[in-house]
Amino acid sequence: MNIHFDAASAAKLTPHLTPTKQLLLTFEDGVGPYSQHAMIHMQVQFTLNVVAADADLTGYDQTVSSNLGDIRIKGYSSEDLDEHMAVHLNPTTNTMSLTGDGGEIDSNLGFIDFTAPGGINPAR
């Protein structure tokens, strides 16, 4: 399984990534410390999370390769993902989308940097 970030989405994310941080692709089901409450979601929804390299990753038991490095996921969320995926930035709305072999997975891929003071959420 792999994800390719287009140049625009990579440029948006790269300033948040350092050797002391790691990237997660979080299935928004309300499970775990990086997931939003599942009750507000009526569709499949994912968020890219930046966390500290030593953060608690309980539940993030699989790795997806990408052109920005390895990304940890909750293993069971792979049911909603495809073998080959891409993240694209829409420059008009400054939002990202996650697509796969079967088409659109999430048209408004969230982004939260939990390492920033207060955690930033520029995409939602």
DSSP file with accessible surface (Angstrom, degrees, kcal/mol):
  #  RESIDUE AA STRUCTURE BP1 BP2  ACC     N-H-->O    O-->H-N    N-H-->O    O-->H-N    TCO  KAPPA ALPHA  PHI   PSI    X-CA   Y-CA   Z-CA
    1    1 A M              0   0   60      0, 0.0    64,-1.6     0, 0.0     2,-0.3   0.000 360.0 360.0 360.0 137.0    0.0    0.0    0.0
    2    2 A N  E     -ab  65  84A  53     81,-2.3    83,-2.2    80,-0.2     2,-0.4  -0.979 360.0-149.2-148.7 158.9    1.3    3.5   -0.9
    3    3 A I  E     -ab  66  85A   4     62,-2.2    64,-1.0    -2,-0.3     2,-0.5  -0.996   8.1-156.9-128.8 132.9    0.4    7.1   -1.1
    4    4 A H  E     - b   0  86A 104     81,-2.1    83,-2.5    -2,-0.4     2,-0.5  -0.956   9.0-152.7-110.7 122.7    1.7    9.7   -3.5
    5    5 A F  E     - b   0  87A   1     -2,-0.5    83,-0.2    81,-0.2    -2,-0.0  -0.820  18.8-128.7 -90.5 128.6    1.5   13.4   -2.4
    6    6 A D     >  -     0   0   34     81,-2.5     4,-2.7    -2,-0.5     5,-0.2  -0.221  32.7 -96.8 -69.2 169.4    1.3   15.8   -5.3
    7    7 A A  H  > S+     0   0   87      1,-0.2     4,-2.2     2,-0.2     5,-0.2   0.886 122.7  49.4 -58.3 -40.3    3.8   18.7   -5.3
    8    8 A A  H  > S+     0   0   41      2,-0.2     4,-1.6     1,-0.2    -1,-0.2   0.922 113.4  44.0 -69.1 -43.6    1.2   21.2   -3.8
    9    9 A S  H  > S+     0   0    0     78,-0.2     4,-2.1     2,-0.2     5,-0.2   0.902 113.4  52.4 -69.4 -36.2    0.1   18.9   -0.9
   10   10 A A  H  X S+     0   0   14     -4,-2.7     4,-3.0     1,-0.2    -2,-0.2   0.915 107.9  51.6 -63.1 -41.1    3.8   18.0   -0.2
   11   11 A A  H  < S+     0   0   68     -4,-2.2    -1,-0.2    -5,-0.2    -2,-0.2   0.861 110.4  49.5 -64.5 -33.9    4.7   21.7   -0.1
   12   12 A K  H  < S+     0   0   33     -4,-1.6    -1,-0.2    -5,-0.2    -2,-0.2   0.890 120.0  35.5 -70.3 -38.1    1.9   22.2    2.4
   13   13 A L  H >< S+     0   0    1     -4,-2.1     3,-2.1     1,-0.1     4,-0.5   0.829  98.8  76.1 -87.5 -35.0    2.9   19.3    4.7
   14   14 A T  G >< S+     0   0   73     -4,-3.0     3,-1.8     1,-0.3    -1,-0.1   0.841  87.2  60.3 -53.5 -40.7    6.7   19.4    4.5
   15   15 A P  G 3  S+     0   0   97      0, 0.0    -1,-0.3     0, 0.0    -2,-0.1   0.768 105.9  51.0 -60.3 -19.8    7.2   22.4    6.8
   16   16 A H  G <  S+     0   0   41     -3,-2.1     2,-0.5    -4,-0.2    -2,-0.2   0.551  95.7  85.4 -90.8  -9.1    5.5   20.4    9.5
   17   17 A L    <   +     0   0   44     -3,-1.8     5,-0.0    -4,-0.5    33,-0.0  -0.841  47.9 150.9-104.0 126.1    7.7   17.3    9.1
   18   18 A T    >   -     0   0   57     -2,-0.5     3,-2.2     0, 0.0    -2,-0.0  -0.880  61.6 -92.7-137.8 170.4   11.0   16.9   10.9
   19   19 A P  T 3  S+     0   0  132      0, 0.0    -2,-0.0     0, 0.0     0, 0.0   0.728 124.9  57.8 -60.9 -17.5   13.1   13.9   12.1
   20   20 A T  T 3  S+     0   0   96     32,-0.1    33,-2.6    33,-0.1    34,-0.3   0.296 104.6  62.0 -95.0  11.0   11.4   14.4   15.5
   21   21 A K  E <   -E   52   0B  57     -3,-2.2     2,-0.3    31,-0.3    31,-0.2  -0.888  62.2-159.2-131.8 161.5    7.9   14.0   14.1
   22   22 A Q  E     -E   51   0B  42     29,-2.9    29,-2.5    -2,-0.3     2,-0.4  -0.961  17.7-121.5-139.4 161.1    5.9   11.3   12.2
   23   23 A L  E     -Ef  50  71B   8     47,-0.6    49,-2.0    -2,-0.3     2,-0.3  -0.849  22.8-171.4-109.0 134.6    2.8   11.3   10.0
   24   24 A L  E     -Ef  49  72B   0     25,-2.8    25,-2.6    -2,-0.4     2,-0.6  -0.921  19.1-148.3-118.4 148.4   -0.4    9.3   10.7
   25   25 A L  E     -Ef  48  73B   1     47,-2.5     2,-0.5    -2,-0.3    49,-0.5  -0.950  29.2-159.8-112.0 104.2   -3.4    8.8    8.5
   26   26 A T  E     -E   47   0B   0     21,-3.4    21,-1.9    -2,-0.6     2,-0.5  -0.780  15.3-141.7 -97.4 123.7   -6.2    8.6   11.0
   27   27 A F  E     -E   46   0B  34     -2,-0.5     2,-1.9    19,-0.2     4,-0.3  -0.712  27.6-127.4 -74.6 123.0   -9.5    6.9   10.3
   28   28 A E        +     0   0    7     17,-2.8    17,-0.1    -2,-0.5    13,-0.1  -0.512  67.3 124.9 -81.2  81.5  -12.0    9.2   12.0
   29   29 A D  S    S-     0   0   34     -2,-1.9     9,-0.3     2,-0.2    -1,-0.2   0.285  82.1-106.9-118.7   5.9  -13.9    6.6   14.1
   30   30 A G  S    S+     0   0   38      6,-0.7     2,-0.5     1,-0.2     7,-0.1   0.496  80.0 127.9  81.7   3.7  -13.4    8.2   17.5
   31   31 A V        +     0   0   80     -4,-0.3    -1,-0.2     5,-0.1    -2,-0.2  -0.828  58.5   8.0 -99.8 124.1  -10.9    5.5   18.5
   32   32 A G  S >  S-     0   0   40     -2,-0.5     3,-1.0     1,-0.2    27,-0.1  -0.100  94.3 -70.2  97.0 167.6   -7.6    6.7   19.9
   33   33 A P  T 3  S+     0   0   80      0, 0.0    -1,-0.2     0, 0.0    24,-0.0   0.627 125.9  48.6 -74.5 -12.1   -6.1   10.0   21.0
   34   34 A Y  T 3  S+     0   0   28     -3,-0.2     2,-0.4     2,-0.1    -2,-0.1   0.369  90.6  95.2-110.1   5.0   -5.8   11.5   17.5
   35   35 A S    <   -     0   0   20     -3,-1.0    -7,-0.1    -5,-0.1     3,-0.1  -0.793  69.7-128.7-102.0 138.3   -9.3   10.7   16.2
   36   36 A Q        -     0   0   53     -2,-0.4    -6,-0.7     1,-0.2    -5,-0.1  -0.357  50.1 -72.3 -74.5 163.5  -12.2   13.1   16.3
   37   37 A H    >   -     0   0  124      1,-0.2     3,-1.0    -8,-0.1     4,-0.2  -0.339  40.7-145.3 -61.7 128.4  -15.5   12.0   17.7
   38   38 A A  G >  S+     0   0   36     -9,-0.3     3,-1.6     1,-0.2    -1,-0.2   0.709  85.2  79.1 -72.5 -19.9  -17.1    9.5   15.4
   39   39 A M  G 3  S+     0   0  151      1,-0.3    -1,-0.2     3,-0.0    -2,-0.1   0.752  89.8  54.7 -63.9 -23.2  -20.7   10.6   16.1
   40   40 A I  G <  S+     0   0  117     -3,-1.0     2,-0.5     2,-0.0    -1,-0.3   0.568  93.3  85.3 -88.6  -3.5  -20.4   13.6   13.9
   41   41 A H    <   +     0   0   28     -3,-1.6     4,-0.1    -4,-0.2     3,-0.0  -0.837  41.1 172.3-106.3 129.2  -19.3   11.7   10.8
   42   42 A M  S    S+     0   0  172     -2,-0.5     2,-0.3     2,-0.1    -1,-0.1   0.337  70.3  41.5-109.9   1.2  -21.8   10.0    8.4
   43   43 A Q  S    S-     0   0  119      0, 0.0     2,-0.3     0, 0.0    63,-0.0  -0.869 102.9 -70.5-138.3 172.5  -19.2    9.1    5.8
   44   44 A V        +     0   0   52     -2,-0.3     2,-0.4    61,-0.1    -2,-0.1  -0.505  59.4 177.9 -66.1 128.6  -15.7    7.6    5.6
   45   45 A Q        -     0   0   10     -2,-0.3   -17,-2.8   -17,-0.1     2,-0.3  -0.999  12.7-174.0-141.8 137.2  -13.4   10.4    6.8
   46   46 A F  E     -E   27   0B   0     -2,-0.4    64,-1.9   -19,-0.2     2,-0.4  -0.893   5.5-161.7-126.6 157.2   -9.6   10.5    7.3
   47   47 A T  E     -Eg  26 110B   0    -21,-1.9   -21,-3.4    -2,-0.3     2,-0.5  -0.998  18.5-132.7-137.8 137.4   -7.2   13.1    8.7
   48   48 A L  E     -Eg  25 111B   1     62,-2.8    64,-2.5    -2,-0.4     2,-0.4  -0.793  30.9-166.7 -84.6 128.2   -3.4   13.4    8.3
   49   49 A N  E     -Eg  24 112B   0    -25,-2.6   -25,-2.8    -2,-0.5     2,-0.5  -0.971  16.8-152.5-121.1 135.4   -1.9   14.0   11.8
   50   50 A V  E     +Eg  23 113B   0     62,-2.2    64,-2.2    -2,-0.4    65,-0.4  -0.930  28.8 168.8-101.0 125.2    1.6   15.1   12.6
   51   51 A V  E     -E   22   0B   2    -29,-2.5   -29,-2.9    -2,-0.5    64,-0.1  -0.894  40.7 -83.0-131.5 164.0    2.7   13.7   16.0
   52   52 A A  E >   -E   21   0B  34     -2,-0.3     3,-2.1   -31,-0.2   -31,-0.3  -0.300  40.0-116.2 -64.6 149.9    5.9   13.5   17.9
   53   53 A A  T 3  S+     0   0   53    -33,-2.6   -32,-0.1     1,-0.3    -1,-0.1   0.804 118.0  46.2 -58.4 -28.8    8.3   10.7   17.0
   54   54 A D  T 3  S+     0   0  148    -34,-0.3    -1,-0.3     2,-0.1     3,-0.1   0.200  86.9 132.8-100.5  18.0    7.8    9.3   20.6
   55   55 A A  S <  S-     0   0   23     -3,-2.1     2,-0.5     1,-0.1    -4,-0.1  -0.230  71.1 -91.4 -67.2 156.3    4.0    9.7   20.6
   56   56 A D        +     0   0   95      1,-0.1    -1,-0.1     2,-0.0    -2,-0.1  -0.558  43.2 179.9 -68.3 118.6    1.7    6.9   21.8
   57   57 A L    >   +     0   0   29     -2,-0.5     3,-2.5    -3,-0.1    -1,-0.1   0.038  17.3 155.7-113.2  27.5    0.9    4.9   18.7
   58   58 A T  T 3  S+     0   0  106      1,-0.3     3,-0.1     3,-0.0    -2,-0.0  -0.320  74.1  17.6 -55.3 126.1   -1.3    2.3   20.3
   59   59 A G  T 3  S+     0   0   43      1,-0.1     2,-1.5   -27,-0.1    16,-0.7   0.111  95.1 105.4  96.4 -22.1   -3.6    1.0   17.5
   60   60 A Y    <   +     0   0    3     -3,-2.5    14,-0.3    14,-0.2    -1,-0.1  -0.636  40.0 150.2 -90.3  80.5   -1.5    2.4   14.7
   61   61 A D        +     0   0  111     -2,-1.5     2,-0.3    12,-0.2    -1,-0.2   0.311  45.5  61.1-104.6   6.5   -0.2   -1.1   13.8
   62   62 A Q  E     -H   73   0B  82     11,-1.8    11,-2.5    -3,-0.1     2,-0.4  -0.947  64.7-142.4-132.4 157.4    0.4   -0.8   10.0
   63   63 A T  E     -H   72   0B  76     -2,-0.3     2,-0.4     9,-0.2     9,-0.2  -0.952   6.2-163.2-121.8 137.6    2.7    1.3    7.8
   64   64 A V  E     -H   71   0B   1      7,-3.2     7,-2.9    -2,-0.4   -62,-0.2  -0.962  21.6-130.7-114.9 133.6    1.9    2.8    4.4
   65   65 A S  E     +a    2   0A  58    -64,-1.6   -62,-2.2    -2,-0.4     2,-0.3  -0.528  32.8 167.3 -82.9 152.9    4.8    4.0    2.3
   66   66 A S  E >   -a    3   0A  22    -64,-0.2     3,-1.6    -2,-0.2   -62,-0.2  -0.972  52.2-102.6-154.1 168.2    4.7    7.5    0.7
   67   67 A N  T 3  S+     0   0   80    -64,-1.0   -63,-0.1    -2,-0.3     3,-0.1   0.540 123.7  52.7 -74.1  -2.8    7.0   10.0   -1.1
   68   68 A L  T 3  S-     0   0   45      1,-0.5    -1,-0.3   -65,-0.3     2,-0.2   0.274 125.5 -90.6-107.9   7.2    7.0   11.9    2.3
   69   69 A G    <   -     0   0   35     -3,-1.6    -1,-0.5     2,-0.1     2,-0.1  -0.504  69.1 -25.9 110.0 178.5    8.1    8.8    4.3
   70   70 A D        -     0   0  112     -2,-0.2   -47,-0.6    -5,-0.2     2,-0.4  -0.368  54.6-157.1 -68.3 144.6    6.3    6.1    6.1
   71   71 A I  E     -fH  23  64B   0     -7,-2.9    -7,-3.2   -49,-0.1     2,-0.3  -0.986  10.0-137.6-124.6 129.5    2.8    6.8    7.4
   72   72 A R  E     +fH  24  63B  74    -49,-2.0   -47,-2.5    -2,-0.4     2,-0.3  -0.679  25.6 178.0 -88.6 141.6    1.2    4.9   10.3
   73   73 A I  E     -fH  25  62B   0    -11,-2.5   -11,-1.8    -2,-0.3     2,-0.5  -0.920  40.3 -98.2-134.1 162.0   -2.4    3.8   10.1
   74   74 A K    >   -     0   0    5    -49,-0.5     3,-2.0    -2,-0.3     4,-0.4  -0.737  41.2-131.6 -75.6 124.1   -4.9    1.8   12.2
   75   75 A G  G >  S+     0   0    6    -16,-0.7     3,-1.7    -2,-0.5     4,-0.2   0.854 102.5  55.6 -51.6 -42.0   -4.7   -1.6   10.5
   76   76 A Y  G >  S+     0   0  101      1,-0.3     3,-1.4     2,-0.2    -1,-0.3   0.738  93.8  70.2 -67.8 -17.9   -8.5   -2.1   10.3
   77   77 A S  G X  S+     0   0    0     -3,-2.0     3,-2.0     1,-0.3    -1,-0.3   0.688  75.9  83.2 -73.1 -12.5   -8.8    1.2    8.4
   78   78 A S  G X  S+     0   0   35     -3,-1.7     3,-1.3    -4,-0.4    -1,-0.3   0.745  74.8  73.7 -62.5 -19.5   -7.1   -0.4    5.4
   79   79 A E  G <  S+     0   0  163     -3,-1.4    -1,-0.3     1,-0.3    -2,-0.2   0.786 100.8  42.6 -61.3 -27.6  -10.5   -1.8    4.5
   80   80 A D  G <  S+     0   0   61     -3,-2.0    -1,-0.3    -4,-0.2     2,-0.2   0.330 107.6  77.1 -99.8   3.8  -11.5    1.7    3.4
   81   81 A L  S <  S-     0   0   11     -3,-1.3     2,-0.3    -4,-0.2    19,-0.1  -0.655  71.2-130.8-110.0 167.9   -8.2    2.4    1.6
   82   82 A D        -     0   0   45     -2,-0.2   -80,-0.2    17,-0.1     3,-0.1  -0.757  25.3-111.5-114.5 165.3   -6.8    1.3   -1.8
   83   83 A E  S    S+     0   0  100     -2,-0.3   -81,-2.3     1,-0.2     2,-0.5   0.900 109.6  34.1 -62.1 -42.1   -3.4   -0.2   -2.7
   84   84 A H  E    S+b    2   0A  97    -83,-0.2    17,-0.8   -81,-0.0     2,-0.3  -0.971  78.9 169.2-120.4 120.7   -2.4    2.9   -4.6
   85   85 A M  E     -bC   3 100A   7    -83,-2.2   -81,-2.1    -2,-0.5     2,-0.3  -0.841  16.2-159.1-128.3 165.1   -3.5    6.3   -3.3
   86   86 A A  E     -bC   4  99A  18     13,-2.3    13,-2.7    -2,-0.3     2,-0.5  -0.991   9.7-146.9-143.9 147.5   -2.8    9.9   -3.9
   87   87 A V  E     -bC   5  98A   1    -83,-2.5   -81,-2.5    -2,-0.3     2,-0.4  -0.979  20.9-173.5-114.6 128.2   -3.2   13.2   -2.0
   88   88 A H  E     - C   0  97A  76      9,-2.0     9,-2.3    -2,-0.5     2,-0.5  -0.957  17.0-139.4-122.6 141.3   -4.0   16.3   -4.0
   89   89 A L  E     - C   0  96A  27     -2,-0.4     7,-0.2     7,-0.2   -81,-0.1  -0.864   8.5-146.7 -99.1 129.3   -4.3   19.9   -2.9
   90   90 A N  E  >> - C   0  95A  72      5,-3.4     4,-1.9    -2,-0.5     5,-1.0  -0.859  10.3-162.0 -90.3 107.7   -7.0   22.0   -4.3
   91   91 A P  T  45S+     0   0  107      0, 0.0    -1,-0.2     0, 0.0     5,-0.0   0.783  84.2  59.9 -67.1 -23.2   -5.4   25.5   -4.4
   92   92 A T  T  45S+     0   0  132      1,-0.2    -2,-0.0    -3,-0.1    -3,-0.0   0.922 122.8  20.3 -69.6 -42.6   -8.7   27.3   -4.7
   93   93 A T  T  45S-     0   0   79     -3,-0.3    -1,-0.2     2,-0.2     3,-0.1   0.478  97.6-129.4-103.8  -7.6  -10.1   26.0   -1.4
   94   94 A N  T  <5 +     0   0   82     -4,-1.9     2,-0.3     1,-0.2    -2,-0.0   0.839  66.2 129.3  57.9  35.5   -6.7   25.0    0.2
   95   95 A T  E   < -C   90   0A  33     -5,-1.0    -5,-3.4    12,-0.0     2,-0.3  -0.859  51.1-135.2-116.3 157.1   -8.2   21.6    1.0
   96   96 A M  E     -CD  89 109A   1     13,-0.7    13,-2.6    -2,-0.3     2,-0.3  -0.800  11.6-156.5-110.4 152.6   -6.7   18.2    0.3
   97   97 A S  E     -C   88   0A  27     -9,-2.3    -9,-2.0    -2,-0.3     2,-0.5  -0.940   8.6-143.7-125.7 150.7   -8.4   15.1   -1.1
   98   98 A L  E     +CD  87 106A   0      8,-2.8     7,-3.0    -2,-0.3     8,-2.1  -0.971  25.8 175.5-113.6 120.7   -7.5   11.4   -0.8
   99   99 A T  E     -CD  86 104A  36    -13,-2.7   -13,-2.3    -2,-0.5     2,-0.2  -0.847   4.3-179.2-122.5 162.3   -8.1    9.2   -3.9
  100  100 A G  E >   -CD  85 103A  16      3,-2.8     3,-1.9    -2,-0.3   -15,-0.2  -0.771  51.0 -68.7-143.0-170.1   -7.3    5.6   -4.7
  101  101 A D  T 3  S+     0   0  104    -17,-0.8     3,-0.1     1,-0.3   -16,-0.1   0.831 131.6  47.1 -55.6 -34.3   -7.6    3.0   -7.4
  102  102 A G  T 3  S-     0   0   74      1,-0.3     2,-0.3     0, 0.0    -1,-0.3   0.388 120.4-102.1 -91.7   2.7  -11.4    3.0   -6.9
  103  103 A G  E <  S+D  100   0A  34     -3,-1.9    -3,-2.8     0, 0.0    -1,-0.3  -0.829  77.5  11.8 115.7-151.3  -11.8    6.8   -7.0
  104  104 A E  E     +D   99   0A 134     -2,-0.3    -5,-0.2    -5,-0.2     3,-0.1  -0.422  45.7 172.2 -72.8 131.6  -12.4    9.3   -4.2
  105  105 A I  E    S+     0   0A  25     -7,-3.0     2,-0.3     1,-0.3    -6,-0.2   0.780  77.9   1.3-101.2 -46.3  -11.9    8.2   -0.6
  106  106 A D  E >   -D   98   0A  10     -8,-2.1    -8,-2.8   -61,-0.1     3,-0.5  -0.916  55.3-165.9-147.5 117.4  -12.2   11.5    1.2
  107  107 A S  E 3  S+     0   0A  68     -2,-0.3     2,-0.1     1,-0.3    -1,-0.1   0.594  91.5  39.2 -80.6 -11.2  -12.8   14.8   -0.6
  108  108 A N  E 3  S-     0   0A  60    -10,-0.1     2,-0.3   -62,-0.1    -1,-0.3  -0.549  78.2-170.1-138.0  68.7  -11.9   16.9    2.4
  109  109 A L  E <   -D   96   0A   0    -13,-2.6   -13,-0.7    -3,-0.5   -62,-0.2  -0.452  20.4-135.0 -64.4 120.0   -8.9   15.2    4.0
  110  110 A G  E     -g   47   0B   0    -64,-1.9   -62,-2.8    -2,-0.3     2,-0.3  -0.223  14.1-155.5 -73.5 166.6   -8.2   16.9    7.3
  111  111 A F  E     +g   48   0B   1    -64,-0.2    12,-0.8     2,-0.0     2,-0.4  -0.941  14.6 172.0-146.9 122.8   -4.8   18.0    8.7
  112  112 A I  E     -g   49   0B  16    -64,-2.5   -62,-2.2    -2,-0.3     2,-0.9  -0.990  19.2-156.8-133.3 125.6   -3.9   18.4   12.3
  113  113 A D  E >   -gI  50 120B   4      7,-1.7     7,-1.7    -2,-0.4     3,-1.1  -0.861  10.1-176.5 -99.4  99.8   -0.4   19.1   13.6
  114  114 A F  T 3  S+     0   0   80    -64,-2.2   -63,-0.2    -2,-0.9     4,-0.1   0.549  78.1  65.0 -74.2  -7.3   -0.5   17.9   17.2
  115  115 A T  T 3  S+     0   0   48    -65,-0.4    -1,-0.2     2,-0.1   -64,-0.1   0.620  83.5  89.8 -90.1 -13.6    3.1   19.1   17.8
  116  116 A A  S X  S-     0   0   20     -3,-1.1     3,-2.8   -66,-0.2     2,-0.1  -0.490 101.8 -81.2 -78.1 152.1    2.2   22.8   17.3
  117  117 A P  T 3  S-     0   0  130      0, 0.0    -1,-0.1     0, 0.0    -2,-0.1  -0.346 119.5  -1.4 -54.9 119.5    1.1   24.8   20.3
  118  118 A G  T 3  S-     0   0   87     -4,-0.1    -3,-0.1    -2,-0.1    -4,-0.1   0.410 120.8 -88.5  79.7  -3.6   -2.5   23.9   20.8
  119  119 A G    <   -     0   0   26     -3,-2.8     2,-0.3    -5,-0.1    -5,-0.2   0.650  46.1-123.0  68.4 121.6   -2.5   21.6   17.8
  120  120 A I  B     -I  113   0B  62     -7,-1.7    -7,-1.7     1,-0.0    -4,-0.1  -0.729  22.3-172.5 -99.3 153.3   -3.3   23.4   14.5
  121  121 A N    >   +     0   0   62     -2,-0.3     3,-0.6    -9,-0.2    -9,-0.2  -0.592  17.1 160.9-139.6  71.6   -6.0   22.4   12.2
  122  122 A P  T 3  S+     0   0   64      0, 0.0   -10,-0.1     0, 0.0    -1,-0.1   0.698  70.5  54.3 -73.8 -17.1   -5.6   24.4    9.0
  123  123 A A  T 3         0   0   11    -12,-0.8   -11,-0.1     1,-0.1   -27,-0.1   0.650 360.0 360.0 -94.3 -14.1   -7.7   22.3    6.7
  124  124 A R    <         0   0   92     -3,-0.6    -1,-0.1   -13,-0.3    -3,-0.1  -0.957 360.0 360.0-129.0 360.0  -11.0   22.1    8.7
